[in-house]
Amino acid sequence: MKNNSMAARYVRNGKTISGRLHDEMVMMDLEQGKYFSLNPVATRIWELLEQPMTITELCIQLTEEYDVDSQACMEEVGEHIEELVRLGLVSGSEEE
């Protein structure tokens, strides 16, 4: 995780339509006209980002649901969020 702050709250954009295909999520960003596919854990992160959440809040939830160490979760979720922001699927804002 490089530039994202632990205090930033992230939320998915509203320009994406999505649906489940088995245990994965397939999405289309209407603005970009691109399709995306998320694995089961990324799908869970996407579901949680319906409401604004920090990386710490995401990891609290994910460590309760999955067998993952909190430090590894913070690193991996941070990298995943960074990629979602880069792709324009998620936006972040600093807490006041």
MIKETI-169571 format. One record per residue (C-alpha): residue number from 1; x negated, z, y. Coordinates in steps of 0.2 Angstrom, whole numbers, plus 5000, padded with zeros to 4 digits. Example, Ala and Ser with C-alpha at 12.3 -4.5 7.8 and 13.67 -1.06 7.14 Angstrom:
n  xx  zz  yy
1  4938  5039  4978
2  4932  5036  4995
END
This chain:
n  xx  zz  yy
1  5000  5000  5000
2  4992  4995  5016
3  5002  4995  5032
4  5019  5003  5028
5  5021  5020  5034
6  5028  5034  5023
7  5040  5039  5037
8  5047  5021  5038
9  5065  5018  5032
10  5068  5002  5022
11  5084  4993  5019
12  5089  4977  5011
13  5094  4962  5022
14  5112  4957  5023
15  5109  4939  5020
16  5106  4940  5002
17  5118  4937  4988
18  5114  4944  4971
19  5120  4947  4954
20  5114  4954  4937
21  5108  4943  4923
22  5105  4954  4908
23  5095  4969  4915
24  5087  4959  4929
25  5094  4955  4946
26  5094  4937  4953
27  5096  4934  4971
28  5097  4920  4984
29  5092  4923  5002
30  5105  4912  5011
31  5094  4911  5027
32  5079  4905  5017
33  5088  4895  5004
34  5076  4904  4991
35  5080  4912  4974
36  5072  4928  4968
37  5072  4937  4951
38  5069  4956  4950
39  5064  4965  4934
40  5074  4981  4929
41  5064  4994  4940
42  5063  4982  4955
43  5082  4980  4953
44  5084  4998  4954
45  5074  4999  4970
46  5085  4985  4977
47  5101  4995  4972
48  5094  5011  4981
49  5090  5001  4996
50  5108  4998  5000
51  5106  5013  5011
52  5090  5015  5021
53  5077  5025  5012
54  5059  5030  5014
55  5046  5026  5000
56  5045  5045  4997
57  5064  5046  4994
58  5064  5031  4983
59  5050  5039  4972
60  5060  5055  4971
61  5074  5046  4964
62  5064  5034  4953
63  5053  5049  4945
64  5069  5057  4940
65  5075  5041  4931
66  5059  5034  4924
67  5044  5041  4916
68  5032  5038  4930
69  5019  5049  4939
70  5023  5052  4957
71  5007  5046  4964
72  5008  5030  4954
73  5026  5028  4960
74  5021  5029  4978
75  5007  5016  4976
76  5018  5004  4966
77  5034  5006  4976
78  5024  5004  4992
79  5016  4988  4986
80  5033  4982  4980
81  5041  4986  4997
82  5027  4978  5006
83  5031  4962  4996
84  5049  4963  4999
85  5046  4965  5018
86  5034  4950  5018
87  5047  4939  5009
88  5060  4945  5022
89  5072  4953  5009
90  5069  4971  5016
91  5066  4977  5033
92  5058  4993  5039
93  5060  5004  5054
94  5050  5020  5059
95  5060  5036  5060
96  5062  5044  5077
END
